[in-house]
């Protein structure tokens, strides 16, 4: 194996959303063996980057289910967003059907010029897309977790005029506590946007919407091409529906013990859960760390 990729929630992180010291040590030992490591998550960059900093190593990040891909230095190398016209159409549909939502991430265009530039007319300049996932958009009166407000800036959608001003976004998240209702919503969106959206259940109460073709599998494939690594030489860990395509793409897929993925057709499974540092223990055994 030349690359190891791991989901975060329910996989690399414990039930308190923390990365254990055992896991950090295993990743460090993996890197010392010359094996690359990447995180693939439905989280935004701001949220995932905190875990990256906690680990304290140069690792790739695949955020918002593949909408944003960052290199080992934390620089954005690929953006895969839903255009504003599609966002507005989807949000209007959700509003009409009384479905709550969280829309994540804004892509900004910033102009850069060489530091020594004096006369702009005699020099080239370039535009770089910066995606930090700072912003999120929710219907008015939505109850927002205080922890989310520490990482993001909220924008409340009050009416149709606000909908028509929505920008391009990386992901729309739908949270529904009723497990039967989440499947009803999934089917409803499939019936209306199947050709335009990737629609996956990422947790018992969460439904993720991305642009068609955007997935963690897309992110892993992109990184593998950057590193010139054959998919057969990649190991990946996951637990939920948004991990399935990624796990089926790599040569050594691993489902977390007692997870939704453990019930699917995944070849390998950890002997320990995410709350028992299951990823670390699997790596220790497989790579003799």
Wavefront OBJ file of the C-alpha trace (Angstrom):
o trace
v 0.000 0.000 0.000
v 1.246 3.488 -0.863
v -1.691 5.596 0.342
v -4.111 5.269 3.271
v -7.360 7.269 3.297
v -9.735 7.573 6.231
v -13.137 9.032 6.896
v -13.409 11.102 10.099
v -16.708 10.769 11.989
v -17.391 7.216 13.091
v -14.026 6.122 11.709
v -10.817 7.983 12.563
v -12.472 9.975 15.375
v -13.910 8.542 18.567
v -17.472 9.161 19.737
v -16.365 12.495 21.245
v -15.130 13.608 17.799
v -11.516 13.455 18.976
v -8.520 11.770 17.382
v -6.745 9.537 19.903
v -3.036 9.683 20.685
v -2.798 6.057 19.538
v -4.219 7.038 16.160
v -1.883 10.023 15.798
v 1.097 7.804 16.591
v -0.006 5.190 14.030
v -0.325 7.819 11.300
v 3.096 9.223 12.203
v 4.665 5.760 11.949
v 2.878 5.207 8.654
v 4.345 8.416 7.247
v 7.797 7.418 8.473
v 7.465 4.312 6.295
v 6.894 6.590 3.288
v 3.163 5.881 3.026
v 0.945 8.888 2.292
v -2.150 9.603 4.385
v -5.339 11.465 3.525
v -8.586 12.396 5.251
v -11.833 12.082 3.274
v -14.795 13.675 5.018
v -18.147 15.330 4.575
v -16.921 18.122 6.835
v -15.849 21.547 5.576
v -12.204 22.591 5.424
v -12.367 24.640 8.637
v -13.672 21.659 10.589
v -11.408 19.033 8.984
v -8.325 21.222 9.204
v -8.632 21.315 13.003
v -8.205 17.540 12.991
v -5.295 17.869 10.568
v -3.591 20.331 12.921
v -4.245 18.027 15.875
v -2.536 15.186 14.027
v 0.320 17.589 13.296
v 1.438 16.065 10.008
v 1.345 17.031 6.336
v -1.628 15.094 4.984
v -4.114 15.507 2.155
v -7.679 16.641 2.848
v -10.785 15.707 0.868
v -13.603 17.873 2.237
v -17.338 18.236 1.639
v -17.447 14.745 0.067
v -14.899 15.633 -2.586
v -16.037 19.164 -3.365
v -12.722 20.527 -2.076
v -9.354 18.785 -2.237
v -6.262 20.145 -0.460
v -2.635 19.138 -0.776
v -0.274 18.329 2.099
v 0.374 22.040 2.631
v -3.316 22.806 3.050
v -3.576 24.480 -0.358
v -6.713 24.007 -2.448
v -5.884 21.969 -5.561
v -9.383 21.078 -6.780
v -12.834 22.617 -6.388
v -16.028 20.844 -7.444
v -18.991 23.050 -6.541
v -22.697 23.276 -7.280
v -23.300 26.368 -9.438
v -25.523 29.139 -8.111
v -28.405 28.392 -10.496
v -28.569 24.770 -9.306
v -28.258 25.806 -5.650
v -31.173 28.207 -6.017
v -33.299 25.585 -7.751
v -32.589 22.981 -5.061
v -33.154 25.371 -2.140
v -36.420 26.546 -3.671
v -37.522 22.914 -3.976
v -36.548 22.163 -0.367
v -38.358 25.259 0.857
v -41.543 24.361 -1.025
v -41.436 20.870 0.486
v -40.706 22.185 4.004
v -37.327 20.467 4.194
v -34.653 22.130 6.310
v -31.095 22.439 5.000
v -27.572 23.696 5.639
v -25.698 24.990 2.599
v -21.915 24.994 3.068
v -18.966 26.830 1.626
v -18.388 29.764 -0.654
v -15.752 29.922 -3.327
v -14.061 33.299 -3.614
v -11.928 34.566 -6.473
v -8.920 36.572 -5.351
v -6.405 38.350 -7.547
v -2.689 37.871 -6.945
v 0.234 39.761 -8.482
v 3.989 39.369 -8.013
v 5.202 41.292 -4.962
v 7.655 43.314 -7.034
v 4.983 44.385 -9.514
v 4.800 48.147 -10.008
v 2.949 48.535 -13.295
v 0.119 45.982 -13.569
v -0.149 46.594 -17.309
v 3.302 45.137 -17.867
v 2.842 42.015 -15.743
v 0.597 38.998 -15.746
v -1.660 38.306 -12.810
v -3.676 35.253 -11.946
v -6.874 34.309 -10.152
v -6.955 31.654 -7.469
v -10.059 29.983 -6.027
v -10.024 30.068 -2.229
v -12.429 27.713 -0.478
v -12.474 27.752 3.310
v -16.065 26.762 4.034
v -16.448 29.775 6.339
v -20.053 30.472 5.394
v -23.228 28.455 5.681
v -26.808 29.160 4.672
v -29.919 28.022 6.535
v -33.637 28.862 6.587
v -34.679 31.613 8.959
v -35.345 30.437 12.542
v -33.187 27.320 12.150
v -31.681 26.202 15.457
v -27.918 26.093 14.966
v -25.475 24.176 17.148
v -23.251 26.720 18.974
v -20.206 24.626 18.043
v -20.980 25.231 14.355
v -21.082 28.979 14.939
v -17.506 28.858 16.219
v -16.293 27.587 12.838
v -18.686 29.225 10.385
v -20.553 32.438 9.658
v -24.342 31.940 9.340
v -26.536 33.497 6.648
v -30.283 33.144 7.193
v -32.583 32.712 4.191
v -35.837 34.565 4.834
v -37.616 34.727 1.488
v -37.462 34.061 -2.257
v -35.305 37.131 -2.795
v -32.667 35.670 -0.498
v -32.817 32.386 -2.401
v -32.146 34.189 -5.684
v -28.994 35.694 -4.160
v -27.500 32.369 -3.070
v -23.967 31.761 -4.424
v -22.335 28.562 -5.620
v -21.879 26.146 -2.713
v -19.939 22.962 -2.042
v -22.579 20.911 -0.271
v -26.127 20.921 1.060
v -26.743 18.959 4.241
v -30.211 17.850 5.323
v -30.688 16.734 8.922
v -33.789 14.737 9.856
v -34.070 12.839 13.142
v -36.796 10.516 11.844
v -34.927 7.709 9.972
v -37.979 6.877 7.860
v -38.371 10.521 6.849
v -34.731 10.786 5.750
v -35.323 7.988 3.216
v -38.525 9.660 2.032
v -36.612 12.877 1.428
v -33.847 10.974 -0.347
v -36.354 9.366 -2.732
v -38.082 12.703 -3.322
v -34.823 14.415 -4.265
v -33.798 11.451 -6.438
v -37.047 11.780 -8.373
v -36.363 15.449 -9.113
v -32.568 15.892 -9.221
v -31.039 12.484 -9.960
v -29.254 13.776 -13.080
v -27.801 16.802 -11.290
v -26.900 15.716 -7.769
v -24.990 13.096 -5.827
v -27.441 12.077 -3.084
v -26.107 9.975 -0.196
v -27.105 9.216 3.375
v -23.980 9.962 5.416
v -25.446 9.130 8.853
v -28.722 7.880 10.294
v -30.045 11.437 10.362
v -28.053 13.104 7.566
v -28.474 13.391 3.808
v -25.678 14.955 1.727
v -26.159 16.662 -1.638
v -23.239 17.426 -3.974
v -22.851 18.148 -7.656
v -23.188 15.023 -9.815
v -19.920 13.106 -9.937
v -18.607 14.641 -6.737
v -17.794 12.085 -4.049
v -15.039 10.916 -1.746
v -14.197 8.410 -4.466
v -13.646 11.329 -6.856
v -11.305 12.928 -4.307
v -9.276 9.757 -3.774
v -9.022 9.208 -7.523
v -7.812 12.793 -7.997
v -5.109 12.435 -5.333
v -4.036 9.040 -6.669
v -3.411 10.601 -10.087
v -1.491 13.478 -8.504
v 0.729 10.978 -6.677
v 0.780 8.483 -9.570
v -0.501 5.725 -7.290
v -2.538 2.815 -8.618
v -5.928 2.441 -6.858
v -4.920 -1.143 -6.030
v -2.205 0.340 -3.804
v -4.663 2.365 -1.709
v -6.251 1.390 1.616
v -9.381 3.227 2.777
v -11.481 3.201 5.950
v -15.151 4.182 6.233
v -18.401 3.611 8.080
v -21.268 5.361 6.259
v -23.082 5.614 2.958
v -20.925 8.441 1.635
v -17.878 6.159 2.013
v -19.217 3.340 -0.172
v -17.962 4.476 -3.605
v -14.567 5.291 -2.110
v -14.266 1.862 -0.512
v -15.271 0.088 -3.714
v -12.693 2.119 -5.671
v -9.583 1.220 -3.653
v -7.613 -1.998 -3.565
v -7.940 -2.552 0.177
v -11.294 -1.297 1.564
v -11.933 -1.520 5.316
v -15.300 -1.084 7.031
v -15.444 -0.062 10.673
v -16.693 -2.666 13.128
v -20.437 -2.407 13.917
v -20.923 0.272 11.241
v -23.354 0.593 8.341
v -20.522 -0.250 5.925
v -19.827 -3.471 7.852
v -23.221 -4.684 6.619
v -22.362 -4.007 2.978
v -20.170 -5.947 0.546
v -16.860 -4.628 1.877
v -14.043 -7.183 1.984
v -12.339 -6.182 5.240
v -13.472 -4.990 8.671
v -11.690 -3.637 11.738
v -11.680 -5.736 14.902
v -12.294 -2.624 16.977
v -14.754 0.274 16.723
v -13.904 3.921 16.123
v -14.223 4.518 19.879
v -11.511 1.893 20.399
v -9.059 3.427 17.885
v -10.012 0.770 15.350
v -8.165 2.432 12.454
v -4.931 2.671 14.443
v -5.085 -0.949 15.555
v -5.749 -2.133 11.989
v -2.793 -0.108 10.693
v -0.528 -1.409 13.451
v -1.291 -4.997 12.532
v -1.307 -4.650 8.746
v 1.872 -2.544 8.462
v 3.644 -4.008 11.529
v 4.011 -0.556 13.097
l 1 2 3 4 5 6 7 8 9 10 11 12 13 14 15 16 17 18 19 20 21 22 23 24 25 26 27 28 29 30 31 32 33 34 35 36 37 38 39 40 41 42 43 44 45 46 47 48 49 50 51 52 53 54 55 56 57 58 59 60 61 62 63 64 65 66 67 68 69 70 71 72 73 74 75 76 77 78 79 80 81 82 83 84 85 86 87 88 89 90 91 92 93 94 95 96 97 98 99 100 101 102 103 104 105 106 107 108 109 110 111 112 113 114 115 116 117 118 119 120 121 122 123 124 125 126 127 128 129 130 131 132 133 134 135 136 137 138 139 140 141 142 143 144 145 146 147 148 149 150 151 152 153 154 155 156 157 158 159 160 161 162 163 164 165 166 167 168 169 170 171 172 173 174 175 176 177 178 179 180 181 182 183 184 185 186 187 188 189 190 191 192 193 194 195 196 197 198 199 200 201 202 203 204 205 206 207 208 209 210 211 212 213 214 215 216 217 218 219 220 221 222 223 224 225 226 227 228 229 230 231 232 233 234 235 236 237 238 239 240 241 242 243 244 245 246 247 248 249 250 251 252 253 254 255 256 257 258 259 260 261 262 263 264 265 266 267 268 269 270 271 272 273 274 275 276 277 278 279 280 281 282 283 284 285 286 287 288 289
